[in-house]
Amino acid sequence: MNRVVTVRPLSDFALELIFSDGLQKIVDIRSFIDKGLSAALQDEAYFRRVFIEDGGGIAWPNGYDLCPNYLHDEVPAISLAQV
């Protein structure tokens, strides 16, 4: 199982992630922000409160989280120029 070991919020709802296997990528999570728990992430200050949870995924204080394997394997990387 992959684990996020570093998460850094960037502009435009992008996150820089480093995984336990050394993979480093920038992901855009705008497509995950909609209604319900994820709606809070529309506020940039709240979005920046992202942290790594015990299971190696990323989460926010309201309980919204994203699985590390999904982020590693399924969410496409974007370039810094896109941020």
mmCIF file of the N, C-alpha and C atoms, coordinates in Angstrom:
data_MODEL
# 
_entry.id   MODEL 
# 
loop_
_atom_site.group_PDB 
_atom_site.id 
_atom_site.type_symbol 
_atom_site.label_atom_id 
_atom_site.label_alt_id 
_atom_site.label_comp_id 
_atom_site.label_asym_id 
_atom_site.label_entity_id 
_atom_site.label_seq_id 
_atom_site.pdbx_PDB_ins_code 
_atom_site.Cartn_x 
_atom_site.Cartn_y 
_atom_site.Cartn_z 
_atom_site.occupancy 
_atom_site.B_iso_or_equiv 
_atom_site.pdbx_formal_charge 
_atom_site.auth_seq_id 
_atom_site.auth_comp_id 
_atom_site.auth_asym_id 
_atom_site.auth_atom_id 
_atom_site.pdbx_PDB_model_num 
ATOM 1   N N  . MET A 1 1  ? 0.837   -1.180 0.000   1.00 0.00 ? 1  MET A N  1 
ATOM 2   C CA . MET A 1 1  ? 0.000   0.000  0.000   1.00 0.00 ? 1  MET A CA 1 
ATOM 3   C C  . MET A 1 1  ? 0.883   1.244  0.000   1.00 0.00 ? 1  MET A C  1 
ATOM 4   N N  . ASN A 1 2  ? 0.502   2.189  -0.797  1.00 0.00 ? 2  ASN A N  1 
ATOM 5   C CA . ASN A 1 2  ? 1.206   3.461  -0.839  1.00 0.00 ? 2  ASN A CA 1 
ATOM 6   C C  . ASN A 1 2  ? 0.699   4.368  0.267   1.00 0.00 ? 2  ASN A C  1 
ATOM 7   N N  . ARG A 1 3  ? 1.601   5.200  0.759   1.00 0.00 ? 3  ARG A N  1 
ATOM 8   C CA . ARG A 1 3  ? 1.245   6.173  1.786   1.00 0.00 ? 3  ARG A CA 1 
ATOM 9   C C  . ARG A 1 3  ? 1.765   7.530  1.346   1.00 0.00 ? 3  ARG A C  1 
ATOM 10  N N  . VAL A 1 4  ? 1.009   8.567  1.625   1.00 0.00 ? 4  VAL A N  1 
ATOM 11  C CA . VAL A 1 4  ? 1.498   9.920  1.414   1.00 0.00 ? 4  VAL A CA 1 
ATOM 12  C C  . VAL A 1 4  ? 2.402   10.237 2.601   1.00 0.00 ? 4  VAL A C  1 
ATOM 13  N N  . VAL A 1 5  ? 3.626   10.698 2.310   1.00 0.00 ? 5  VAL A N  1 
ATOM 14  C CA . VAL A 1 5  ? 4.541   11.058 3.395   1.00 0.00 ? 5  VAL A CA 1 
ATOM 15  C C  . VAL A 1 5  ? 4.720   12.572 3.496   1.00 0.00 ? 5  VAL A C  1 
ATOM 16  N N  . THR A 1 6  ? 4.395   13.280 2.424   1.00 0.00 ? 6  THR A N  1 
ATOM 17  C CA . THR A 1 6  ? 4.451   14.745 2.425   1.00 0.00 ? 6  THR A CA 1 
ATOM 18  C C  . THR A 1 6  ? 3.299   15.276 1.599   1.00 0.00 ? 6  THR A C  1 
ATOM 19  N N  . VAL A 1 7  ? 2.617   16.290 2.112   1.00 0.00 ? 7  VAL A N  1 
ATOM 20  C CA . VAL A 1 7  ? 1.578   16.981 1.349   1.00 0.00 ? 7  VAL A CA 1 
ATOM 21  C C  . VAL A 1 7  ? 1.805   18.477 1.514   1.00 0.00 ? 7  VAL A C  1 
ATOM 22  N N  . ARG A 1 8  ? 1.747   19.190 0.390   1.00 0.00 ? 8  ARG A N  1 
ATOM 23  C CA . ARG A 1 8  ? 1.922   20.635 0.423   1.00 0.00 ? 8  ARG A CA 1 
ATOM 24  C C  . ARG A 1 8  ? 0.862   21.264 -0.467  1.00 0.00 ? 8  ARG A C  1 
ATOM 25  N N  . PRO A 1 9  ? -0.009  22.090 0.099   1.00 0.00 ? 9  PRO A N  1 
ATOM 26  C CA . PRO A 1 9  ? -1.017  22.753 -0.718  1.00 0.00 ? 9  PRO A CA 1 
ATOM 27  C C  . PRO A 1 9  ? -0.377  23.837 -1.588  1.00 0.00 ? 9  PRO A C  1 
ATOM 28  N N  . LEU A 1 10 ? -0.822  23.904 -2.835  1.00 0.00 ? 10 LEU A N  1 
ATOM 29  C CA . LEU A 1 10 ? -0.369  24.913 -3.777  1.00 0.00 ? 10 LEU A CA 1 
ATOM 30  C C  . LEU A 1 10 ? -1.563  25.783 -4.160  1.00 0.00 ? 10 LEU A C  1 
ATOM 31  N N  . SER A 1 11 ? -1.406  26.637 -5.123  1.00 0.00 ? 11 SER A N  1 
ATOM 32  C CA . SER A 1 11 ? -2.516  27.474 -5.570  1.00 0.00 ? 11 SER A CA 1 
ATOM 33  C C  . SER A 1 11 ? -3.480  26.682 -6.450  1.00 0.00 ? 11 SER A C  1 
ATOM 34  N N  . ASP A 1 12 ? -4.650  27.234 -6.668  1.00 0.00 ? 12 ASP A N  1 
ATOM 35  C CA . ASP A 1 12 ? -5.659  26.659 -7.568  1.00 0.00 ? 12 ASP A CA 1 
ATOM 36  C C  . ASP A 1 12 ? -6.048  25.225 -7.225  1.00 0.00 ? 12 ASP A C  1 
ATOM 37  N N  . PHE A 1 13 ? -6.132  24.915 -5.940  1.00 0.00 ? 13 PHE A N  1 
ATOM 38  C CA . PHE A 1 13 ? -6.601  23.609 -5.461  1.00 0.00 ? 13 PHE A CA 1 
ATOM 39  C C  . PHE A 1 13 ? -5.712  22.448 -5.916  1.00 0.00 ? 13 PHE A C  1 
ATOM 40  N N  . ALA A 1 14 ? -4.429  22.730 -6.004  1.00 0.00 ? 14 ALA A N  1 
ATOM 41  C CA . ALA A 1 14 ? -3.457  21.693 -6.326  1.00 0.00 ? 14 ALA A CA 1 
ATOM 42  C C  . ALA A 1 14 ? -2.704  21.306 -5.054  1.00 0.00 ? 14 ALA A C  1 
ATOM 43  N N  . LEU A 1 15 ? -2.258  20.062 -5.034  1.00 0.00 ? 15 LEU A N  1 
ATOM 44  C CA . LEU A 1 15 ? -1.466  19.561 -3.918  1.00 0.00 ? 15 LEU A CA 1 
ATOM 45  C C  . LEU A 1 15 ? -0.209  18.899 -4.461  1.00 0.00 ? 15 LEU A C  1 
ATOM 46  N N  . GLU A 1 16 ? 0.906   19.174 -3.815  1.00 0.00 ? 16 GLU A N  1 
ATOM 47  C CA . GLU A 1 16 ? 2.128   18.448 -4.115  1.00 0.00 ? 16 GLU A CA 1 
ATOM 48  C C  . GLU A 1 16 ? 2.191   17.281 -3.137  1.00 0.00 ? 16 GLU A C  1 
ATOM 49  N N  . LEU A 1 17 ? 2.328   16.078 -3.673  1.00 0.00 ? 17 LEU A N  1 
ATOM 50  C CA . LEU A 1 17 ? 2.339   14.867 -2.852  1.00 0.00 ? 17 LEU A CA 1 
ATOM 51  C C  . LEU A 1 17 ? 3.639   14.106 -3.070  1.00 0.00 ? 17 LEU A C  1 
ATOM 52  N N  . ILE A 1 18 ? 4.164   13.561 -1.999  1.00 0.00 ? 18 ILE A N  1 
ATOM 53  C CA . ILE A 1 18 ? 5.279   12.620 -2.075  1.00 0.00 ? 18 ILE A CA 1 
ATOM 54  C C  . ILE A 1 18 ? 4.803   11.354 -1.365  1.00 0.00 ? 18 ILE A C  1 
ATOM 55  N N  . PHE A 1 19 ? 4.992   10.227 -2.044  1.00 0.00 ? 19 PHE A N  1 
ATOM 56  C CA . PHE A 1 19 ? 4.533   8.933  -1.539  1.00 0.00 ? 19 PHE A CA 1 
ATOM 57  C C  . PHE A 1 19 ? 5.687   8.117  -0.965  1.00 0.00 ? 19 PHE A C  1 
ATOM 58  N N  . SER A 1 20 ? 5.339   7.103  -0.210  1.00 0.00 ? 20 SER A N  1 
ATOM 59  C CA . SER A 1 20 ? 6.328   6.259  0.459   1.00 0.00 ? 20 SER A CA 1 
ATOM 60  C C  . SER A 1 20 ? 7.252   5.528  -0.511  1.00 0.00 ? 20 SER A C  1 
ATOM 61  N N  . ASP A 1 21 ? 6.832   5.342  -1.764  1.00 0.00 ? 21 ASP A N  1 
ATOM 62  C CA . ASP A 1 21 ? 7.695   4.694  -2.748  1.00 0.00 ? 21 ASP A CA 1 
ATOM 63  C C  . ASP A 1 21 ? 8.569   5.693  -3.500  1.00 0.00 ? 21 ASP A C  1 
ATOM 64  N N  . GLY A 1 22 ? 8.521   6.974  -3.105  1.00 0.00 ? 22 GLY A N  1 
ATOM 65  C CA . GLY A 1 22 ? 9.344   8.002  -3.730  1.00 0.00 ? 22 GLY A CA 1 
ATOM 66  C C  . GLY A 1 22 ? 8.660   8.781  -4.840  1.00 0.00 ? 22 GLY A C  1 
ATOM 67  N N  . LEU A 1 23 ? 7.497   8.331  -5.290  1.00 0.00 ? 23 LEU A N  1 
ATOM 68  C CA . LEU A 1 23 ? 6.777   9.059  -6.334  1.00 0.00 ? 23 LEU A CA 1 
ATOM 69  C C  . LEU A 1 23 ? 6.411   10.447 -5.822  1.00 0.00 ? 23 LEU A C  1 
ATOM 70  N N  . GLN A 1 24 ? 6.688   11.442 -6.636  1.00 0.00 ? 24 GLN A N  1 
ATOM 71  C CA . GLN A 1 24 ? 6.324   12.815 -6.318  1.00 0.00 ? 24 GLN A CA 1 
ATOM 72  C C  . GLN A 1 24 ? 5.468   13.336 -7.453  1.00 0.00 ? 24 GLN A C  1 
ATOM 73  N N  . LYS A 1 25 ? 4.318   13.907 -7.121  1.00 0.00 ? 25 LYS A N  1 
ATOM 74  C CA . LYS A 1 25 ? 3.467   14.455 -8.158  1.00 0.00 ? 25 LYS A CA 1 
ATOM 75  C C  . LYS A 1 25 ? 2.591   15.567 -7.634  1.00 0.00 ? 25 LYS A C  1 
ATOM 76  N N  . ILE A 1 26 ? 2.146   16.388 -8.548  1.00 0.00 ? 26 ILE A N  1 
ATOM 77  C CA . ILE A 1 26 ? 1.208   17.459 -8.235  1.00 0.00 ? 26 ILE A CA 1 
ATOM 78  C C  . ILE A 1 26 ? -0.134  17.050 -8.811  1.00 0.00 ? 26 ILE A C  1 
ATOM 79  N N  . VAL A 1 27 ? -1.169  17.133 -7.991  1.00 0.00 ? 27 VAL A N  1 
ATOM 80  C CA . VAL A 1 27 ? -2.512  16.757 -8.428  1.00 0.00 ? 27 VAL A CA 1 
ATOM 81  C C  . VAL A 1 27 ? -3.464  17.930 -8.236  1.00 0.00 ? 27 VAL A C  1 
ATOM 82  N N  . ASP A 1 28 ? -4.425  18.026 -9.131  1.00 0.00 ? 28 ASP A N  1 
ATOM 83  C CA . ASP A 1 28 ? -5.471  19.042 -9.064  1.00 0.00 ? 28 ASP A CA 1 
ATOM 84  C C  . ASP A 1 28 ? -6.703  18.350 -8.499  1.00 0.00 ? 28 ASP A C  1 
ATOM 85  N N  . ILE A 1 29 ? -7.202  18.810 -7.368  1.00 0.00 ? 29 ILE A N  1 
ATOM 86  C CA . ILE A 1 29 ? -8.357  18.133 -6.783  1.00 0.00 ? 29 ILE A CA 1 
ATOM 87  C C  . ILE A 1 29 ? -9.663  18.915 -6.936  1.00 0.00 ? 29 ILE A C  1 
ATOM 88  N N  . ARG A 1 30 ? -9.664  19.926 -7.796  1.00 0.00 ? 30 ARG A N  1 
ATOM 89  C CA . ARG A 1 30 ? -10.903 20.688 -8.014  1.00 0.00 ? 30 ARG A CA 1 
ATOM 90  C C  . ARG A 1 30 ? -12.081 19.798 -8.366  1.00 0.00 ? 30 ARG A C  1 
ATOM 91  N N  . SER A 1 31 ? -11.837 18.748 -9.131  1.00 0.00 ? 31 SER A N  1 
ATOM 92  C CA . SER A 1 31 ? -12.948 17.881 -9.549  1.00 0.00 ? 31 SER A CA 1 
ATOM 93  C C  . SER A 1 31 ? -13.566 17.108 -8.384  1.00 0.00 ? 31 SER A C  1 
ATOM 94  N N  . PHE A 1 32 ? -12.885 17.053 -7.249  1.00 0.00 ? 32 PHE A N  1 
ATOM 95  C CA . PHE A 1 32 ? -13.414 16.362 -6.072  1.00 0.00 ? 32 PHE A CA 1 
ATOM 96  C C  . PHE A 1 32 ? -14.198 17.293 -5.153  1.00 0.00 ? 32 PHE A C  1 
ATOM 97  N N  . ILE A 1 33 ? -14.151 18.590 -5.420  1.00 0.00 ? 33 ILE A N  1 
ATOM 98  C CA . ILE A 1 33 ? -14.802 19.576 -4.561  1.00 0.00 ? 33 ILE A CA 1 
ATOM 99  C C  . ILE A 1 33 ? -16.178 19.900 -5.125  1.00 0.00 ? 33 ILE A C  1 
ATOM 100 N N  . ASP A 1 34 ? -17.211 19.555 -4.373  1.00 0.00 ? 34 ASP A N  1 
ATOM 101 C CA . ASP A 1 34 ? -18.573 19.763 -4.844  1.00 0.00 ? 34 ASP A CA 1 
ATOM 102 C C  . ASP A 1 34 ? -19.463 20.119 -3.660  1.00 0.00 ? 34 ASP A C  1 
ATOM 103 N N  . LYS A 1 35 ? -20.303 19.199 -3.272  1.00 0.00 ? 35 LYS A N  1 
ATOM 104 C CA . LYS A 1 35 ? -21.248 19.413 -2.164  1.00 0.00 ? 35 LYS A CA 1 
ATOM 105 C C  . LYS A 1 35 ? -20.852 18.551 -0.974  1.00 0.00 ? 35 LYS A C  1 
ATOM 106 N N  . GLY A 1 36 ? -21.608 18.646 0.070   1.00 0.00 ? 36 GLY A N  1 
ATOM 107 C CA . GLY A 1 36 ? -21.364 17.822 1.253   1.00 0.00 ? 36 GLY A CA 1 
ATOM 108 C C  . GLY A 1 36 ? -20.064 18.210 1.937   1.00 0.00 ? 36 GLY A C  1 
ATOM 109 N N  . LEU A 1 37 ? -19.332 17.220 2.425   1.00 0.00 ? 37 LEU A N  1 
ATOM 110 C CA . LEU A 1 37 ? -18.086 17.472 3.149   1.00 0.00 ? 37 LEU A CA 1 
ATOM 111 C C  . LEU A 1 37 ? -17.065 18.224 2.310   1.00 0.00 ? 37 LEU A C  1 
ATOM 112 N N  . SER A 1 38 ? -17.003 17.918 1.025   1.00 0.00 ? 38 SER A N  1 
ATOM 113 C CA . SER A 1 38 ? -15.982 18.539 0.187   1.00 0.00 ? 38 SER A CA 1 
ATOM 114 C C  . SER A 1 38 ? -16.240 20.017 -0.070  1.00 0.00 ? 38 SER A C  1 
ATOM 115 N N  . ALA A 1 39 ? -17.457 20.497 0.134   1.00 0.00 ? 39 ALA A N  1 
ATOM 116 C CA . ALA A 1 39 ? -17.789 21.899 -0.134  1.00 0.00 ? 39 ALA A CA 1 
ATOM 117 C C  . ALA A 1 39 ? -16.921 22.855 0.688   1.00 0.00 ? 39 ALA A C  1 
ATOM 118 N N  . ALA A 1 40 ? -16.521 22.451 1.875   1.00 0.00 ? 40 ALA A N  1 
ATOM 119 C CA . ALA A 1 40 ? -15.687 23.312 2.724   1.00 0.00 ? 40 ALA A CA 1 
ATOM 120 C C  . ALA A 1 40 ? -14.348 23.634 2.070   1.00 0.00 ? 40 ALA A C  1 
ATOM 121 N N  . LEU A 1 41 ? -13.876 22.760 1.191   1.00 0.00 ? 41 LEU A N  1 
ATOM 122 C CA . LEU A 1 41 ? -12.584 22.952 0.549   1.00 0.00 ? 41 LEU A CA 1 
ATOM 123 C C  . LEU A 1 41 ? -12.594 24.089 -0.468  1.00 0.00 ? 41 LEU A C  1 
ATOM 124 N N  . GLN A 1 42 ? -13.765 24.608 -0.808  1.00 0.00 ? 42 GLN A N  1 
ATOM 125 C CA . GLN A 1 42 ? -13.845 25.741 -1.726  1.00 0.00 ? 42 GLN A CA 1 
ATOM 126 C C  . GLN A 1 42 ? -13.210 26.988 -1.119  1.00 0.00 ? 42 GLN A C  1 
ATOM 127 N N  . ASP A 1 43 ? -13.143 27.046 0.196   1.00 0.00 ? 43 ASP A N  1 
ATOM 128 C CA . ASP A 1 43 ? -12.474 28.135 0.889   1.00 0.00 ? 43 ASP A CA 1 
ATOM 129 C C  . ASP A 1 43 ? -10.975 27.817 0.923   1.00 0.00 ? 43 ASP A C  1 
ATOM 130 N N  . GLU A 1 44 ? -10.169 28.685 0.298   1.00 0.00 ? 44 GLU A N  1 
ATOM 131 C CA . GLU A 1 44 ? -8.743  28.396 0.169   1.00 0.00 ? 44 GLU A CA 1 
ATOM 132 C C  . GLU A 1 44 ? -8.053  28.214 1.516   1.00 0.00 ? 44 GLU A C  1 
ATOM 133 N N  . ALA A 1 45 ? -8.425  29.001 2.501   1.00 0.00 ? 45 ALA A N  1 
ATOM 134 C CA . ALA A 1 45 ? -7.812  28.862 3.824   1.00 0.00 ? 45 ALA A CA 1 
ATOM 135 C C  . ALA A 1 45 ? -8.108  27.479 4.409   1.00 0.00 ? 45 ALA A C  1 
ATOM 136 N N  . TYR A 1 46 ? -9.321  27.003 4.214   1.00 0.00 ? 46 TYR A N  1 
ATOM 137 C CA . TYR A 1 46 ? -9.678  25.671 4.707   1.00 0.00 ? 46 TYR A CA 1 
ATOM 138 C C  . TYR A 1 46 ? -8.959  24.597 3.891   1.00 0.00 ? 46 TYR A C  1 
ATOM 139 N N  . PHE A 1 47 ? -8.900  24.771 2.578   1.00 0.00 ? 47 PHE A N  1 
ATOM 140 C CA . PHE A 1 47 ? -8.197  23.828 1.702   1.00 0.00 ? 47 PHE A CA 1 
ATOM 141 C C  . PHE A 1 47 ? -6.760  23.624 2.176   1.00 0.00 ? 47 PHE A C  1 
ATOM 142 N N  . ARG A 1 48 ? -6.120  24.692 2.615   1.00 0.00 ? 48 ARG A N  1 
ATOM 143 C CA . ARG A 1 48 ? -4.728  24.634 3.054   1.00 0.00 ? 48 ARG A CA 1 
ATOM 144 C C  . ARG A 1 48 ? -4.548  23.901 4.389   1.00 0.00 ? 48 ARG A C  1 
ATOM 145 N N  . ARG A 1 49 ? -5.610  23.518 5.035   1.00 0.00 ? 49 ARG A N  1 
ATOM 146 C CA . ARG A 1 49 ? -5.532  22.787 6.311   1.00 0.00 ? 49 ARG A CA 1 
ATOM 147 C C  . ARG A 1 49 ? -5.379  21.280 6.111   1.00 0.00 ? 49 ARG A C  1 
ATOM 148 N N  . VAL A 1 50 ? -5.080  20.867 4.903   1.00 0.00 ? 50 VAL A N  1 
ATOM 149 C CA . VAL A 1 50 ? -4.895  19.450 4.579   1.00 0.00 ? 50 VAL A CA 1 
ATOM 150 C C  . VAL A 1 50 ? -3.788  18.863 5.460   1.00 0.00 ? 50 VAL A C  1 
ATOM 151 N N  . PHE A 1 51 ? -3.959  17.593 5.818   1.00 0.00 ? 51 PHE A N  1 
ATOM 152 C CA . PHE A 1 51 ? -2.947  16.893 6.608   1.00 0.00 ? 51 PHE A CA 1 
ATOM 153 C C  . PHE A 1 51 ? -2.917  15.422 6.202   1.00 0.00 ? 51 PHE A C  1 
ATOM 154 N N  . ILE A 1 52 ? -1.899  14.718 6.639   1.00 0.00 ? 52 ILE A N  1 
ATOM 155 C CA . ILE A 1 52 ? -1.774  13.280 6.376   1.00 0.00 ? 52 ILE A CA 1 
ATOM 156 C C  . ILE A 1 52 ? -2.397  12.541 7.555   1.00 0.00 ? 52 ILE A C  1 
ATOM 157 N N  . GLU A 1 53 ? -3.340  11.652 7.243   1.00 0.00 ? 53 GLU A N  1 
ATOM 158 C CA . GLU A 1 53 ? -3.984  10.884 8.309   1.00 0.00 ? 53 GLU A CA 1 
ATOM 159 C C  . GLU A 1 53 ? -3.188  9.618  8.610   1.00 0.00 ? 53 GLU A C  1 
ATOM 160 N N  . ASP A 1 54 ? -3.539  8.945  9.670   1.00 0.00 ? 54 ASP A N  1 
ATOM 161 C CA . ASP A 1 54 ? -2.799  7.764  10.123  1.00 0.00 ? 54 ASP A CA 1 
ATOM 162 C C  . ASP A 1 54 ? -2.650  6.689  9.057   1.00 0.00 ? 54 ASP A C  1 
ATOM 163 N N  . GLY A 1 55 ? -3.628  6.521  8.203   1.00 0.00 ? 55 GLY A N  1 
ATOM 164 C CA . GLY A 1 55 ? -3.574  5.492  7.165   1.00 0.00 ? 55 GLY A CA 1 
ATOM 165 C C  . GLY A 1 55 ? -2.750  5.875  5.955   1.00 0.00 ? 55 GLY A C  1 
ATOM 166 N N  . GLY A 1 56 ? -2.170  7.094  5.951   1.00 0.00 ? 56 GLY A N  1 
ATOM 167 C CA . GLY A 1 56 ? -1.331  7.513  4.841   1.00 0.00 ? 56 GLY A CA 1 
ATOM 168 C C  . GLY A 1 56 ? -2.068  8.276  3.763   1.00 0.00 ? 56 GLY A C  1 
ATOM 169 N N  . GLY A 1 57 ? -3.358  8.484  3.937   1.00 0.00 ? 57 GLY A N  1 
ATOM 170 C CA . GLY A 1 57 ? -4.121  9.298  3.001   1.00 0.00 ? 57 GLY A CA 1 
ATOM 171 C C  . GLY A 1 57 ? -4.074  10.750 3.430   1.00 0.00 ? 57 GLY A C  1 
ATOM 172 N N  . ILE A 1 58 ? -4.759  11.585 2.670   1.00 0.00 ? 58 ILE A N  1 
ATOM 173 C CA . ILE A 1 58 ? -4.839  12.993 3.054   1.00 0.00 ? 58 ILE A CA 1 
ATOM 174 C C  . ILE A 1 58 ? -6.252  13.300 3.513   1.00 0.00 ? 58 ILE A C  1 
ATOM 175 N N  . ALA A 1 59 ? -6.364  14.276 4.409   1.00 0.00 ? 59 ALA A N  1 
ATOM 176 C CA . ALA A 1 59 ? -7.671  14.587 4.981   1.00 0.00 ? 59 ALA A CA 1 
ATOM 177 C C  . ALA A 1 59 ? -7.720  16.051 5.404   1.00 0.00 ? 59 ALA A C  1 
ATOM 178 N N  . TRP A 1 60 ? -8.927  16.472 5.729   1.00 0.00 ? 60 TRP A N  1 
ATOM 179 C CA . TRP A 1 60 ? -9.184  17.812 6.248   1.00 0.00 ? 60 TRP A CA 1 
ATOM 180 C C  . TRP A 1 60 ? -9.907  17.663 7.586   1.00 0.00 ? 60 TRP A C  1 
ATOM 181 N N  . PRO A 1 61 ? -9.913  18.703 8.406   1.00 0.00 ? 61 PRO A N  1 
ATOM 182 C CA . PRO A 1 61 ? -10.498 18.594 9.753   1.00 0.00 ? 61 PRO A CA 1 
ATOM 183 C C  . PRO A 1 61 ? -11.952 18.129 9.799   1.00 0.00 ? 61 PRO A C  1 
ATOM 184 N N  . ASN A 1 62 ? -12.724 18.347 8.742   1.00 0.00 ? 62 ASN A N  1 
ATOM 185 C CA . ASN A 1 62 ? -14.131 17.939 8.756   1.00 0.00 ? 62 ASN A CA 1 
ATOM 186 C C  . ASN A 1 62 ? -14.332 16.460 8.433   1.00 0.00 ? 62 ASN A C  1 
ATOM 187 N N  . GLY A 1 63 ? -13.250 15.719 8.195   1.00 0.00 ? 63 GLY A N  1 
ATOM 188 C CA . GLY A 1 63 ? -13.349 14.292 7.911   1.00 0.00 ? 63 GLY A CA 1 
ATOM 189 C C  . GLY A 1 63 ? -13.283 13.925 6.441   1.00 0.00 ? 63 GLY A C  1 
ATOM 190 N N  . TYR A 1 64 ? -13.296 14.900 5.549   1.00 0.00 ? 64 TYR A N  1 
ATOM 191 C CA . TYR A 1 64 ? -13.175 14.596 4.122   1.00 0.00 ? 64 TYR A CA 1 
ATOM 192 C C  . TYR A 1 64 ? -11.768 14.071 3.873   1.00 0.00 ? 64 TYR A C  1 
ATOM 193 N N  . ASP A 1 65 ? -11.661 12.943 3.171   1.00 0.00 ? 65 ASP A N  1 
ATOM 194 C CA . ASP A 1 65 ? -10.344 12.357 2.933   1.00 0.00 ? 65 ASP A CA 1 
ATOM 195 C C  . ASP A 1 65 ? -10.251 11.735 1.553   1.00 0.00 ? 65 ASP A C  1 
ATOM 196 N N  . LEU A 1 66 ? -9.020  11.503 1.128   1.00 0.00 ? 66 LEU A N  1 
ATOM 197 C CA . LEU A 1 66 ? -8.743  10.853 -0.152  1.00 0.00 ? 66 LEU A CA 1 
ATOM 198 C C  . LEU A 1 66 ? -7.744  9.724  0.082   1.00 0.00 ? 66 LEU A C  1 
ATOM 199 N N  . CYS A 1 67 ? -8.024  8.590  -0.511  1.00 0.00 ? 67 CYS A N  1 
ATOM 200 C CA . CYS A 1 67 ? -7.234  7.369  -0.350  1.00 0.00 ? 67 CYS A CA 1 
ATOM 201 C C  . CYS A 1 67 ? -5.850  7.520  -1.008  1.00 0.00 ? 67 CYS A C  1 
ATOM 202 N N  . PRO A 1 68 ? -4.796  7.097  -0.324  1.00 0.00 ? 68 PRO A N  1 
ATOM 203 C CA . PRO A 1 68 ? -3.462  7.233  -0.908  1.00 0.00 ? 68 PRO A CA 1 
ATOM 204 C C  . PRO A 1 68 ? -3.266  6.406  -2.174  1.00 0.00 ? 68 PRO A C  1 
ATOM 205 N N  . ASN A 1 69 ? -3.825  5.207  -2.230  1.00 0.00 ? 69 ASN A N  1 
ATOM 206 C CA . ASN A 1 69 ? -3.674  4.390  -3.439  1.00 0.00 ? 69 ASN A CA 1 
ATOM 207 C C  . ASN A 1 69 ? -4.373  5.026  -4.627  1.00 0.00 ? 69 ASN A C  1 
ATOM 208 N N  . TYR A 1 70 ? -5.550  5.596  -4.391  1.00 0.00 ? 70 TYR A N  1 
ATOM 209 C CA . TYR A 1 70 ? -6.273  6.279  -5.458  1.00 0.00 ? 70 TYR A CA 1 
ATOM 210 C C  . TYR A 1 70 ? -5.474  7.480  -5.954  1.00 0.00 ? 70 TYR A C  1 
ATOM 211 N N  . LEU A 1 71 ? -4.941  8.272  -5.035  1.00 0.00 ? 71 LEU A N  1 
ATOM 212 C CA . LEU A 1 71 ? -4.130  9.429  -5.421  1.00 0.00 ? 71 LEU A CA 1 
ATOM 213 C C  . LEU A 1 71 ? -2.884  8.994  -6.184  1.00 0.00 ? 71 LEU A C  1 
ATOM 214 N N  . HIS A 1 72 ? -2.277  7.917  -5.768  1.00 0.00 ? 72 HIS A N  1 
ATOM 215 C CA . HIS A 1 72 ? -1.040  7.414  -6.387  1.00 0.00 ? 72 HIS A CA 1 
ATOM 216 C C  . HIS A 1 72 ? -1.302  6.862  -7.779  1.00 0.00 ? 72 HIS A C  1 
ATOM 217 N N  . ASP A 1 73 ? -2.328  6.024  -7.900  1.00 0.00 ? 73 ASP A N  1 
ATOM 218 C CA . ASP A 1 73 ? -2.527  5.251  -9.135  1.00 0.00 ? 73 ASP A CA 1 
ATOM 219 C C  . ASP A 1 73 ? -3.515  5.854  -10.125 1.00 0.00 ? 73 ASP A C  1 
ATOM 220 N N  . GLU A 1 74 ? -4.507  6.583  -9.653  1.00 0.00 ? 74 GLU A N  1 
ATOM 221 C CA . GLU A 1 74 ? -5.603  6.996  -10.526 1.00 0.00 ? 74 GLU A CA 1 
ATOM 222 C C  . GLU A 1 74 ? -5.683  8.479  -10.842 1.00 0.00 ? 74 GLU A C  1 
ATOM 223 N N  . VAL A 1 75 ? -5.259  9.315  -9.923  1.00 0.00 ? 75 VAL A N  1 
ATOM 224 C CA . VAL A 1 75 ? -5.374  10.760 -10.134 1.00 0.00 ? 75 VAL A CA 1 
ATOM 225 C C  . VAL A 1 75 ? -4.171  11.211 -10.962 1.00 0.00 ? 75 VAL A C  1 
ATOM 226 N N  . PRO A 1 76 ? -4.409  11.807 -12.130 1.00 0.00 ? 76 PRO A N  1 
ATOM 227 C CA . PRO A 1 76 ? -3.287  12.181 -12.990 1.00 0.00 ? 76 PRO A CA 1 
ATOM 228 C C  . PRO A 1 76 ? -2.474  13.339 -12.408 1.00 0.00 ? 76 PRO A C  1 
ATOM 229 N N  . ALA A 1 77 ? -1.188  13.310 -12.687 1.00 0.00 ? 77 ALA A N  1 
ATOM 230 C CA . ALA A 1 77 ? -0.305  14.387 -12.284 1.00 0.00 ? 77 ALA A CA 1 
ATOM 231 C C  . ALA A 1 77 ? -0.480  15.552 -13.257 1.00 0.00 ? 77 ALA A C  1 
ATOM 232 N N  . ILE A 1 78 ? -0.282  16.758 -12.737 1.00 0.00 ? 78 ILE A N  1 
ATOM 233 C CA . ILE A 1 78 ? -0.272  17.941 -13.576 1.00 0.00 ? 78 ILE A CA 1 
ATOM 234 C C  . ILE A 1 78 ? 1.098   18.587 -13.467 1.00 0.00 ? 78 ILE A C  1 
ATOM 235 N N  . SER A 1 79 ? 1.413   19.477 -14.381 1.00 0.00 ? 79 SER A N  1 
ATOM 236 C CA . SER A 1 79 ? 2.705   20.152 -14.338 1.00 0.00 ? 79 SER A CA 1 
ATOM 237 C C  . SER A 1 79 ? 2.604   21.422 -13.497 1.00 0.00 ? 79 SER A C  1 
ATOM 238 N N  . LEU A 1 80 ? 3.749   21.904 -13.053 1.00 0.00 ? 80 LEU A N  1 
ATOM 239 C CA . LEU A 1 80 ? 3.768   23.145 -12.292 1.00 0.00 ? 80 LEU A CA 1 
ATOM 240 C C  . LEU A 1 80 ? 3.200   24.306 -13.102 1.00 0.00 ? 80 LEU A C  1 
ATOM 241 N N  . ALA A 1 81 ? 3.353   24.255 -14.413 1.00 0.00 ? 81 ALA A N  1 
ATOM 242 C CA . ALA A 1 81 ? 2.845   25.329 -15.269 1.00 0.00 ? 81 ALA A CA 1 
ATOM 243 C C  . ALA A 1 81 ? 1.326   25.418 -15.215 1.00 0.00 ? 81 ALA A C  1 
ATOM 244 N N  . GLN A 1 82 ? 0.658   24.330 -14.847 1.00 0.00 ? 82 GLN A N  1 
ATOM 245 C CA . GLN A 1 82 ? -0.786  24.299 -14.765 1.00 0.00 ? 82 GLN A CA 1 
ATOM 246 C C  . GLN A 1 82 ? -1.306  24.853 -13.449 1.00 0.00 ? 82 GLN A C  1 
ATOM 247 N N  . VAL A 1 83 ? -0.425  25.065 -12.491 1.00 0.00 ? 83 VAL A N  1 
ATOM 248 C CA . VAL A 1 83 ? -0.829  25.536 -11.165 1.00 0.00 ? 83 VAL A CA 1 
ATOM 249 C C  . VAL A 1 83 ? -0.873  27.044 -11.142 1.00 0.00 ? 83 VAL A C  1 
# 
